[in-house]
Amino acid sequence: MAGLHWLPEAQDWRPRLAAFAAEPAWNGAVALANLRLDFVRTNALDATVRARLGTSPPTGWATRPVRLAVLGSATLAHLHAGIRVGGLRRGIHIETYENEYGQYWQEIGDPASPLHDFKPTTALLALDGHHLAAGVTAAMAPEDAARALDEVVARVVACWHGLRQAFGCHIVQQLPLPVHPTLLGENEQRLAGSRAAFLSRVTGELRARADAEGVDLLALDRHAALDGLDAWHDGGMWHRAKQEVALAATPLYGDLVGRLIAAKQGRSFKALVLDLDNTLWGGVIGDDGPEGLVLGQGSALGEAFSAFQDYARELSRRGVILAVCSKNDEAPALEPFDKHPEMVLRRADIACFVANWSDKAQNIRAIAEALNIGLDALVFVDDNPFERALVRQELPMVAVPEISDDPTTYPRVLADAGYFEALAVTDDDRARSTQYQANRARDALKETATDLPSYLRSLEMKLIWRRFDPVGLQRTVQLINKTNQFNLTTRRYTDDDVAAIMRDPRAFGLQLRLLDRFGDNGIIAILIGRMTAADDLLIDTWLMSCRVLGRQVEPTSLNLIAAEALRLGARRLIGEYLPTKKNGMVKDHYQRLGFVPLDADGSGATRSVLDLGAFVPRETFIDVTEG
């Protein structure tokens, strides 16, 4: 099952590829990448894209291009096309580099090597299982095997340190395929010198060390356990060409790499939009009523629907937003959520519930607007192939997995597709469902308020700010790398970059949390300022969650920036706006706050200035405190 089974079939492939070759465009390449491609078609698409569009990244994309160094101990050339297409599938341009055969260690350590000329922004360390277990034999005493284990792990960790010191790059460590046959059997771990057992111990140690070192994992061992080793490894090709990953598995391999890179850029999907009839339950609520639905204990099919609901709820608990898009009257569609004893999902789990007779593409647009997220953050699951095809045609940026009429497969399809790939989970992620419920309560209050000031006053808002610190580092980096709309510069930062701001006496980094009478909105803004040589304070980064727009957070944030700038001895604030495809909503942000235009260039980038000598802090209905 090591294929892209959740993507639609690549029907009429040759005419479509030929049409693209005749009129090449990056959007067309992305559309072709989002089809179910095998090894041959993946390579054909990659070759056509490179021949017709070149190897330079497209202009105007919201994603950052990536220079990926694929470093390893075996043959890796057959992986490049799948990796580049895996990035293309997510709108990310990836340029790849491969070390000379087996020379990964030497190239990392040699400043004159081609690797150092390439200057990777991401490094994938793909060490094969034969290399990692080389020299281990069944005759080894336990203490010798333990010493060998320590040496192998230390060598891998030294590679991480070398890459980070030389390039400051994102590091992905491939966990090897379990290619060694057992010698002892089911209790293989009792033979210290077994290569199979040794590789398993190496993998366990690397998992623990990667967490401690901030290295992300490509867990091939897990995929081999799910799909079977033969789906991932061809022994014949290993002996002929030293290819650890089988040719047939390379499209999925590339997709796995692509989704890790996308997650690092904050490009994972955010919301799961669910159909109801024959998707969350068996039957049609409008015809069968709640009592006629197939759901829960009593039938295998009913239990499968419950299991899918449980999987969706677990996704919600780790931060994925849930929504409903159904062709139904709203009242009967809601009834099972409130009254059916076998429902796992309840109304409180659903952030946006849309049930009417409009077409689903139109309703999905409304859901994205209500959730205040982009259409390209939505995954839509529907058992009806007509509805899937319609949404794919009308909203190609929405992910629509290809599912069957068998609900037992739905959780696996979503998991295999990797739409919600994440590199970490924060407390704010876990609280997201609760935050959207609170938003509904705020909206209800707003409808009853007679005027905006009375509404804002009644929210009883409290903004808690704190400087960047190790405790909030993960959430800070996550927000910097995933916020695209209310983001004045869309600069991206690694953990090390944020740590450098903490150490810089002429800079500040603030994280802002907003609470109100309905609950905790979580960290909703990140502010970074840097002093210039002219003693101005450059607002390097100003980003904010769109869900708190219109609540006076913007002027309150300006008050904090001004206070920090004065503390550092600044005379003026300089606000930059760097345009992207997604941040047009903040084009006039600084002007609305009283800044005066300073200069602009042909790309639409602007700088604005505010004289701190004449600045008077804005009055708002937000109580501000340092936390």
C-alpha positions in Angstrom: 0.0 0.0 0.0 3.0 2.3 -0.4 1.3 4.4 -3.1 -0.6 7.7 -3.2 -4.0 5.9 -2.8 -5.8 9.0 -1.4 -5.3 11.0 -4.6 -7.6 10.8 -7.6 -6.6 8.6 -10.5 -4.5 10.2 -13.2 -7.0 9.7 -16.0 -6.0 10.8 -19.6 -2.5 11.2 -18.3 -0.7 11.5 -21.6 -3.0 14.1 -23.1 -2.9 16.1 -19.8 0.9 16.0 -19.6 1.2 17.0 -23.3 -1.2 19.9 -22.8 0.9 21.1 -19.8 4.1 20.8 -21.9 2.5 22.9 -24.6 1.4 25.6 -22.2 3.5 25.2 -19.0 2.4 27.0 -15.9 3.3 26.4 -12.2 -0.4 26.0 -11.2 -0.8 23.4 -13.9 2.2 21.5 -12.6 0.7 21.6 -9.1 -2.6 20.2 -10.4 -0.8 17.3 -12.2 1.2 16.6 -9.0 -2.0 16.1 -7.1 -2.9 13.0 -9.1 -2.2 9.4 -8.2 1.2 9.1 -9.9 3.4 6.0 -10.0 7.2 6.1 -10.3 7.2 6.5 -14.1 4.6 9.3 -14.2 6.3 11.1 -11.3 9.6 11.1 -13.2 7.8 12.2 -16.4 6.2 15.1 -14.6 9.4 16.1 -12.9 11.3 16.0 -16.2 8.6 18.0 -18.0 8.4 20.6 -15.3 12.2 21.1 -15.3 12.4 21.2 -19.1 9.5 23.6 -19.6 9.7 25.8 -16.4 13.3 25.5 -15.5 14.9 24.8 -12.1 14.3 28.3 -10.6 11.5 28.8 -8.1 8.3 30.5 -9.3 7.8 34.2 -8.4 4.8 35.2 -6.2 4.3 31.9 -4.4 3.4 32.1 -0.7 5.8 29.3 0.2 9.6 29.6 0.5 11.8 27.7 -1.9 13.9 24.9 -0.4 17.4 23.8 -1.1 17.4 20.2 0.1 20.6 18.2 0.5 19.9 14.5 0.4 22.8 13.0 2.2 23.3 9.3 2.7 25.3 6.1 2.4 23.6 4.4 -0.5 22.2 5.3 -4.0 19.8 8.2 -3.7 19.4 9.6 -7.2 16.1 7.8 -7.8 14.5 9.7 -4.9 15.0 13.2 -6.2 12.0 13.3 -8.7 9.6 12.1 -6.1 10.8 14.6 -3.6 10.5 17.5 -6.0 7.0 16.4 -7.0 6.1 15.9 -3.4 7.0 19.6 -2.8 5.2 20.7 -5.9 2.1 19.0 -4.6 2.1 21.5 -1.8 3.2 24.5 -3.8 6.8 24.3 -2.6 9.7 24.5 -5.0 12.5 22.1 -3.9 16.0 22.1 -5.4 17.9 18.9 -4.5 21.5 18.0 -4.0 23.1 14.6 -3.4 26.5 13.9 -2.0 29.0 11.8 -3.8 28.3 8.1 -3.2 28.9 7.4 0.5 30.7 10.7 1.2 28.1 12.4 3.4 30.4 12.6 6.4 33.3 14.0 4.4 31.2 16.6 2.7 29.6 17.8 5.9 33.0 18.4 7.4 34.7 19.9 4.4 34.1 23.6 3.9 35.4 23.3 0.3 32.9 20.5 -0.6 30.1 21.0 -3.2 27.6 20.6 -0.2 28.9 23.9 1.2 28.6 25.6 -2.1 25.0 24.4 -2.3 24.1 25.9 1.1 21.1 23.7 2.0 18.1 25.2 3.9 17.0 21.6 4.7 19.2 18.5 5.0 17.8 14.9 4.8 20.2 12.4 6.4 19.2 9.1 4.7 21.5 6.4 6.2 20.5 2.9 5.2 20.2 0.0 7.5 23.2 -1.9 6.1 25.5 1.0 6.7 24.2 1.6 10.2 24.7 -2.0 11.2 28.0 -2.5 9.4 30.5 -4.5 11.5 27.9 -5.9 13.9 27.9 -9.7 14.1 26.1 -12.4 16.0 29.4 -13.2 17.8 29.5 -9.9 19.6 29.3 -9.8 23.3 26.6 -7.5 24.8 29.1 -4.9 25.9 30.7 -4.8 22.4 27.2 -4.4 20.8 26.4 -1.6 23.3 29.7 0.2 22.5 28.9 -0.1 18.7 25.4 1.3 19.3 26.9 4.3 21.1 29.4 4.9 18.3 26.7 4.8 15.6 24.3 7.1 17.4 27.2 9.5 18.2 28.2 9.6 14.5 24.7 10.5 13.5 24.3 13.2 16.1 27.7 14.6 15.1 26.3 14.9 11.6 23.3 16.9 13.0 25.7 19.2 14.8 27.9 19.7 11.8 24.9 20.5 9.5 23.5 22.9 12.1 26.8 24.7 12.7 27.6 25.0 9.0 24.2 25.9 7.6 21.7 26.5 10.4 19.4 24.4 8.4 16.3 22.3 9.1 17.4 18.7 9.6 15.3 15.6 8.8 16.7 12.2 9.9 15.5 9.2 8.0 14.9 6.1 10.2 16.1 3.1 8.3 14.0 0.3 6.9 14.3 -3.0 8.8 16.2 -4.8 6.1 18.0 -7.4 8.1 16.4 -10.9 8.5 16.2 -12.3 12.1 18.6 -14.9 13.4 16.8 -15.8 16.7 13.2 -15.3 15.8 10.4 -13.7 17.8 12.8 -12.9 20.7 15.5 -11.4 18.5 16.3 -8.7 21.0 18.0 -11.4 23.2 20.8 -11.7 20.7 23.0 -8.6 21.3 24.9 -8.9 18.0 21.8 -9.5 15.8 21.8 -6.8 13.1 18.0 -6.7 13.1 17.9 -6.1 16.8 20.8 -3.7 16.6 19.1 -1.6 14.0 15.9 -1.6 16.1 17.9 -0.2 19.1 19.6 2.4 16.8 16.2 3.5 15.7 14.9 3.8 19.3 17.9 5.8 20.3 17.6 8.2 17.3 14.0 8.8 18.1 14.9 9.9 21.6 17.9 12.0 20.6 16.0 13.7 17.7 13.4 14.9 20.2 16.1 16.3 22.4 18.0 17.9 19.5 15.0 19.4 17.6 15.6 17.1 14.6 12.5 15.9 12.6 12.1 12.3 11.6 11.2 10.5 8.4 10.0 7.2 10.0 10.4 4.7 7.2 10.3 1.9 9.8 6.7 2.8 10.7 5.6 2.8 7.1 7.3 -0.6 6.5 5.4 -1.9 9.5 2.1 -0.7 8.0 2.7 -1.6 4.4 5.1 -4.5 4.6 8.8 -4.4 3.9 8.4 -5.6 0.3 6.4 -2.5 -0.5 9.4 -0.4 0.4 12.5 -2.5 -0.2 13.6 -4.6 -3.2 16.4 -6.9 -2.2 17.4 -7.4 -5.9 17.7 -3.7 -6.5 19.8 -3.3 -3.3 22.3 -5.8 -4.5 22.3 -4.4 -8.1 22.2 -0.7 -7.4 22.4 -0.2 -3.6 18.9 1.4 -3.6 17.4 1.0 -0.1 14.0 2.4 -1.1 12.3 0.5 -3.9 11.5 2.4 -7.1 7.8 1.8 -6.7 7.8 3.5 -3.2 9.6 6.7 -4.3 6.5 8.7 -5.1 5.3 8.1 -1.5 8.8 8.7 -0.1 8.9 12.1 -1.9 5.4 12.9 -0.5 6.6 12.1 3.0 9.5 14.5 2.6 7.3 17.1 1.0 4.8 17.1 3.9 7.6 17.4 6.5 9.0 20.5 4.7 5.4 21.9 4.3 4.8 21.4 8.1 8.0 23.2 8.8 6.7 26.1 6.8 3.3 26.0 8.5 1.7 24.7 5.4 -0.2 21.7 6.8 -4.0 21.8 6.6 -5.9 23.2 9.5 -9.5 22.0 9.2 -11.4 18.8 8.4 -14.8 19.5 6.7 -17.1 16.5 7.0 -20.2 15.4 5.1 -22.8 13.6 7.2 -25.0 11.0 5.4 -23.0 7.8 4.8 -19.8 9.6 5.9 -20.3 10.2 9.6 -23.1 7.7 9.9 -24.9 5.1 7.7 -28.1 6.2 6.2 -29.8 9.5 5.3 -31.0 11.6 8.3 -33.8 13.2 6.3 -35.3 9.9 5.3 -34.3 7.5 8.1 -34.5 9.8 11.1 -32.1 9.5 14.0 -33.5 6.1 15.0 -32.8 4.7 11.5 -29.1 5.6 11.3 -26.5 2.9 11.2 -24.1 3.9 14.0 -22.4 2.4 17.0 -22.7 -0.9 18.6 -24.9 -3.6 17.0 -23.4 -3.8 13.6 -19.9 -3.9 12.1 -20.8 -1.0 9.8 -22.1 1.1 12.7 -19.0 0.5 14.7 -16.9 1.6 11.7 -18.7 4.9 11.5 -18.2 5.4 15.2 -14.5 4.7 14.8 -14.2 7.3 12.1 -16.0 9.8 14.4 -13.6 8.9 17.2 -10.6 9.5 14.8 -12.0 12.9 13.9 -12.5 13.8 17.5 -8.9 12.8 18.3 -7.7 15.0 15.5 -9.7 17.8 17.0 -8.1 17.2 20.4 -4.7 17.8 18.9 -5.7 21.0 17.2 -7.5 20.2 13.9 -10.6 22.3 13.4 -13.8 20.3 12.6 -16.6 21.6 10.4 -19.7 20.0 8.8 -20.9 20.6 5.2 -24.0 18.7 4.4 -27.0 18.8 2.0 -29.7 18.7 4.6 -32.1 20.8 6.5 -30.2 22.1 9.5 -32.6 21.0 12.3 -32.6 17.2 11.5 -28.9 17.3 10.6 -28.1 18.6 14.1 -30.4 16.2 15.9 -28.0 13.2 16.0 -25.3 15.4 17.5 -27.6 16.4 20.4 -29.6 13.3 21.0 -28.2 10.1 19.4 -26.7 7.9 22.1 -24.1 6.4 19.8 -22.7 9.7 18.4 -19.1 10.2 19.3 -18.9 13.7 17.9 -21.1 16.3 19.6 -22.2 19.7 18.6 -19.5 21.3 20.7 -16.9 19.5 18.7 -17.9 21.2 15.5 -16.5 24.7 15.0 -18.7 25.5 12.0 -21.9 23.6 11.0 -23.4 24.3 7.6 -26.4 22.2 6.4 -28.5 23.5 3.6 -29.3 22.8 -0.1 -26.7 25.0 -1.7 -23.8 23.4 -3.6 -21.0 22.2 -1.4 -18.3 24.4 -3.1 -20.3 27.5 -2.1 -20.8 26.2 1.4 -17.1 25.4 1.8 -16.2 28.9 0.9 -18.6 30.1 3.6 -16.9 27.7 6.1 -13.5 29.1 5.3 -14.8 32.6 5.8 -16.5 31.8 9.1 -13.3 30.1 10.4 -11.2 32.9 9.1 -8.7 30.6 7.4 -7.8 30.1 3.7 -9.4 27.6 1.5 -6.1 25.9 1.1 -6.2 25.0 4.8 -9.3 22.8 4.3 -9.7 19.0 3.8 -13.1 17.9 2.6 -14.3 14.3 3.2 -17.5 13.1 1.4 -18.5 9.6 0.3 -20.2 10.9 -2.8 -17.9 10.9 -5.9 -20.0 13.6 -7.6 -19.5 16.0 -4.6 -15.8 15.2 -4.5 -15.4 15.9 -8.2 -17.4 19.2 -7.9 -15.3 20.5 -5.1 -12.0 19.5 -6.8 -13.1 21.4 -10.0 -14.5 24.5 -8.3 -12.0 24.7 -5.4 -8.7 23.0 -6.5 -6.9 24.4 -3.5 -9.1 22.3 -1.1 -7.8 18.8 -0.4 -10.3 16.1 -1.3 -9.2 12.6 -0.5 -10.4 9.8 -2.6 -12.4 7.5 -0.3 -14.5 4.4 -1.0 -17.9 3.5 0.4 -16.2 1.4 3.2 -16.0 3.6 6.3 -13.5 1.2 7.9 -10.9 2.7 5.6 -11.6 6.4 6.3 -9.2 6.9 9.2 -6.3 5.2 7.4 -6.9 7.3 4.2 -6.6 10.5 6.2 -3.6 9.3 8.2 -1.8 8.1 5.0 -2.5 11.3 3.2 -0.6 13.3 5.9 -2.8 16.4 5.5 -2.4 17.3 9.1 1.4 16.6 9.4 2.7 18.4 12.4 6.2 18.6 14.0 4.9 19.5 17.5 1.7 20.0 19.4 1.3 22.9 21.8 -1.2 23.7 24.5 -2.8 26.2 22.2 -3.3 23.5 19.6 -5.1 21.3 22.1 -7.3 24.1 23.2 -8.3 25.2 19.6 -11.7 23.5 19.7 -12.6 25.3 22.9 -11.4 28.6 21.4 -13.8 28.2 18.5 -16.7 27.4 20.8 -15.9 30.6 22.7 -15.8 32.5 19.4 -19.4 31.5 18.7 -20.3 32.8 22.1 -18.6 36.1 21.3 -20.4 36.4 18.0 -23.7 35.8 19.8 -22.9 38.6 22.3 -21.9 40.9 19.5 -25.3 40.5 17.8 -27.1 41.6 21.0 -24.8 44.6 21.7 -26.1 48.0 20.8 -22.8 49.5 19.7 -19.2 48.4 19.2 -17.7 50.1 22.3 -20.2 48.5 24.6 -19.5 45.1 23.0 -15.8 45.5 23.4 -16.2 46.7 27.0 -18.4 43.7 27.8 -15.8 41.2 26.6 -13.6 42.1 29.7 -10.4 41.6 27.7 -7.1 41.1 29.2 -3.8 41.0 27.2 -0.9 39.2 28.8 2.5 39.8 27.2 5.8 38.2 27.9 9.2 38.2 26.3 10.3 35.3 24.2 11.4 32.5 26.4 12.3 28.8 26.1 8.9 27.7 27.5 7.0 29.4 24.7 9.6 28.8 22.0 7.8 26.0 20.2 4.5 28.0 19.9 6.4 31.2 18.9 8.2 29.4 16.0 5.0 27.7 15.0 3.1 31.0 14.7 5.9 32.7 12.8 6.1 30.0 10.3 2.4 29.4 9.7 0.7 32.8 9.9 0.3 34.3 6.4 -2.6 36.7 6.3 -2.1 39.2 9.2 1.7 39.1 8.8 3.4 42.3 7.7 6.7 40.8 6.5 6.2 37.0 6.5 9.7 36.4 7.6 10.3 32.9 8.8 12.5 31.9 11.8 14.0 28.7 13.2 14.3 27.9 16.9 17.9 29.2 16.7 16.8 32.5 15.1 14.3 33.1 17.9 16.9 32.1 20.5 19.3 34.7 18.9 16.6 37.4 19.4 16.4 36.5 23.1 20.1 37.1 23.4 20.3 40.4 21.4 20.3 43.4 23.8 19.2 45.7 20.9 16.2 43.6 20.0 13.0 42.4 21.6 10.5 39.6 20.9 7.1 39.6 22.5 4.4 37.0 22.6 0.8 38.2 23.3 -2.0 36.2 24.8 -5.6 37.4 24.9 -8.2 36.4 27.5 -11.8 37.5 27.9 -15.0 36.5 29.7 -15.4 33.5 27.3 -12.0 32.0 27.8 -8.4 32.0 26.6 -7.7 32.8 23.0 -4.2 31.5 23.3 -1.1 33.3 21.9 -2.6 35.6 19.3 0.4 37.8 18.3 4.1 37.9 17.8 6.1 41.1 17.8 9.8 41.4 16.9 11.7 44.7 16.9 15.3 45.5 16.1 17.3 48.7 16.6 19.0 50.1 13.5 22.3 51.9 13.3 20.3 55.2 13.1 18.7 54.4 16.4 15.3 53.7 14.9 13.3 50.7 15.9 12.5 48.5 12.9 9.4 46.4 13.4 10.9 43.2 11.9 7.8 41.0 12.5 4.2 41.8 13.4 1.8 39.0 13.0 -1.5 38.3 14.6 -4.3 35.7 14.6 -7.2 36.8 12.4 -9.7 35.5 14.9 -9.0 38.5 17.2 -9.4 41.2 14.5 -11.6 44.1 15.4 -11.0 43.8 19.2 -8.4 46.6 19.5 -5.4 44.3 19.7 -3.7 46.3 16.9 -3.5 49.6 18.8 -2.7 47.8 22.1 0.2 46.0 20.4 1.5 49.3 19.1 1.5 50.7 22.6 3.7 47.7 23.6 6.0 48.2 20.7 6.4 51.9 21.4 7.2 51.2 25.1 9.9 48.7 24.1 11.3 51.0 21.5 11.6 53.9 24.0 13.3 51.5 26.5 15.9 50.7 23.9 16.4 54.4 23.2 14.7 54.6 19.8 13.6 57.9 18.3 11.3 56.5 15.6 9.4 53.3 14.7 9.9 52.0 11.2 7.2 49.6 10.0 7.8 47.4 6.9 5.2 45.8 4.7 6.4 43.1 2.3 3.6 42.0 0.0 2.8 38.3 -0.6 -0.2 36.6 -2.2 -1.9 36.3 1.1 -1.2 39.3 3.3 -3.0 42.0 1.3 -5.3 42.6 4.2 -2.5 44.4 6.1 -1.3 46.5 3.2 -2.5 49.8 5.0 -1.9 48.5 8.5 0.6 51.1 9.5 -1.2 54.0 7.9 -4.4 53.1 9.9 -2.2 53.3 13.1 -1.0 56.8 12.2 2.4 56.0 10.5 3.5 58.3 7.7 4.7 56.7 4.4 8.5 56.8 4.1 9.4 54.9 0.9 8.2 52.2 -1.5 9.5 50.1 -4.3 8.0 48.6 -7.5 7.1 45.3 -5.8 4.6 47.0 -3.5 6.9 46.8 -0.5 6.6 49.9 1.7 8.1 51.4 4.8 6.3 53.8 7.1 7.5 55.9 10.1 6.1 57.0 13.4 7.8 59.7 15.5 8.0 58.4 19.1 8.5 62.0 20.4 4.9 62.8 19.6 3.4 59.4 20.3 0.5 59.2 22.7 -0.5 55.6 23.8 -3.9 54.6 22.3 -6.8 54.1 24.7 -8.5 50.7 24.4 -10.8 48.4 26.3 -8.0 45.9 26.9 -6.3 45.5 30.2 -2.6 44.9 29.7 -0.3 43.1 32.0 3.1 41.4 31.8 2.9 37.7 32.5 
